[in-house]
Amino acid sequence: ARLIAWRDRHAPGKPVWVTEFGWDCSTQPPKPGDEFARWQGNTDLQQAQWLVRSLLCFAKCDVDRAYIYFFNDNDEPKLHAAAGITRKFVPKPSYWALAQLQAVLGDYRFARVVQETRAGPYIYDFTAAKDPAHHVYAVWSATGQGRTAPTRIELPAQATWKLLPLALAKPSATAPAAHTGTGPLTLDAGESVTYVVWQTP
């Protein structure tokens, strides 16, 4: 945010790129005596949650490009050596979470912050580029404690909606159907993003 404010004052119109961002997660423990013996990684779930949430925040912050570091790793418990979204070319949960993000929001653009507090939840509104009656609310809480809290989502009474939880695995033909309904709803906001896909007549 400080960089963008500086850009606006001193170089208006110049694009802002983030190169690069990511989180290491390995299934292997560090080797005793190795230079990375005290290395501590993150879980596969945290990597998926944080990559998706970062991209949502970059969309809000007027960032033109953001590069995830990186595509594949060899499951090495070292700094910058376990940040792939695939592990030995097998997709991690982050791979599926990012694929879902692209599928759900690829044709949408950030519109506004509906709610944003440190205690949560975050609610960002994305609107379809070709039809402003179609929206996606990205909803999550960033407590870092794994807590969830019932969150009221105010929607027009005539709005129809469906809930899409964060995808952490390859879609399955036997997966349960998304929750659907009309008008306002309440959901449990947690560390993983939930997409509220809604539209008005």
Disulfide bonds with the S-S distance in Angstrom:
none
